[in-house]
Amino acid sequence: MLRGLGRDLGLLFAVNVAFGLSMQMINPLFPLFLGTLGAGEAEASYVVSAGNLAATLLMFPSGVVVDRFGKRLFLALNAVVGGVTVYLMASSGSWGVVLPLYVAYSLVGALFVPARMAMVSENATVENRALLFGLMNMAWPITGIISPVVSGLIVEATGWRMVYLVSAAVSAVSLAPALMIRGREREPGAARKAPDLKRLLERDTLRVLFVMCVAPFLMTTAIGAVNLVVPLYLTEVYGLTPFTIGLFFTASNLVTLVTQIPSGRLADRYDPKRILLVCTAVIPIFYALWGFTDNWALLLILYAVATGLWSVTWPSNLTMLSTMVPRELQGAGFGINATGLRLGFTVGPLIGGYLYGNFSSSSPFLFAALSTALALPIILILKGKPEE
């Protein structure tokens, strides 16, 4: 299936897998790791939100400069920064020391995401764009299936330090395929021009950028609130082990893996706006049901389906961006989209931690349902797929 990607996209997929493996070994169980270093719910939410805020602030600038300086540089920086910061976290003795390291670690996403999405877009055609995004997006669930369970097993067998050392090693390995990527060569004598950012303010482009920033922000605010609370909730209420908690994230990524190819084909064949509306309308139901069951296996199903439905929207989001934003500004466009995503992951943990610590344990999930539902009127602003 991946054979037809071509050399550069094949290497990018390898980099993506390595990045995902490293990241998924850290992030799902990160609140529990902070707890071993003396952090409570509030402190854990501060650390996670600080990291996401740093990535948010860098996301748009990196999206702009990736159009000018090339993608390979950013992919290589991602490998170096990720490996070094995770290695240093392995030896940290308090959550206060982890805080600046996690902020630096979070910057790798700001380096990686705009470069990755712009590179996929420039290698796609109108006919296969969404399918190609779906194929490349498979790297996320593949790594999400493997890493959380492996991370939980390592924690139970040897402790937290080994998890971070393995993650650092995987990140370092991704430097090799990143440096092997050639990228598209410029014509002889052609100068590399700075993108004309004023074109982002054109009416139709601005409409898409607004929706593709605000709607993902609302949805990832919901996800950020839930993801912070899930490991804490399952530990305190059900006494589950890190390995079992890792199964929650593995199950959600398994659903995501199954959805990527069909969702890519759907976005190529049907109106991406309609796909966004349907999925966004259904997700709140699964969040709201969390507070009405005391069976953790059923909670796993609710969590996995909600996450899987969100993943169905990925190819549609990226197709709308790559279709409506001028090619020379797509790095900036993807940067704006990623800024909305990261801002939600910044605000969400703060809200989730506050609600969990001060109200009922189900309140973060009810908030997530509301936040996701608020994205519906925003998506309605989009123009539908033009008739051919």
Sequence and secondary structure as in RCSB ss.txt:
>XXXX:A:sequence
MLRGLGRDLGLLFAVNVAFGLSMQMINPLFPLFLGTLGAGEAEASYVVSAGNLAATLLMFPSGVVVDRFGKRLFL
ALNAVVGGVTVYLMASSGSWGVVLPLYVAYSLVGALFVPARMAMVSENATVENRALLFGLMNMAWPITGIISPVV
SGLIVEATGWRMVYLVSAAVSAVSLAPALMIRGREREPGAARKAPDLKRLLERDTLRVLFVMCVAPFLMTTAIGA
VNLVVPLYLTEVYGLTPFTIGLFFTASNLVTLVTQIPSGRLADRYDPKRILLVCTAVIPIFYALWGFTDNWALLL
ILYAVATGLWSVTWPSNLTMLSTMVPRELQGAGFGINATGLRLGFTVGPLIGGYLYGNFSSSSPFLFAALSTALA
LPIILILKGKPEE
>XXXX:A:secstr
 GGGG HHHHHHHHHHHHHHHHHHHHSTTHHHHHHHTT  HHHHHHHHHHHHHHHHHHHHHHHHHHHHH HHHHH
HHHHHHHHHHHHHHTT  SHHHHHHHHHHHHHHHHHHHHHHHHHHHHT  TTTHHHHHHHHHTHHHHHHHHHHHH
HHHHHHHH HHHHHHHHHHHHHHTHHHHHH       TT       GGGGGSHHHHHHHHHHHHHHHHHHHHHHH
HHHHHHHHHHHHH   HHHHHHHHHHHHHHHHHHHHHHHHHHHHS HHHHHHHHHHHHHHHHHGGGG   HHHHH
HHHHHHHHHHHHHHHHHHHHHHHHS GGGHHHHHHHHHHHHHHHHHHHHHHHHHHHHHS TTHHHHHHHHHHHTH
HHHHTTS      
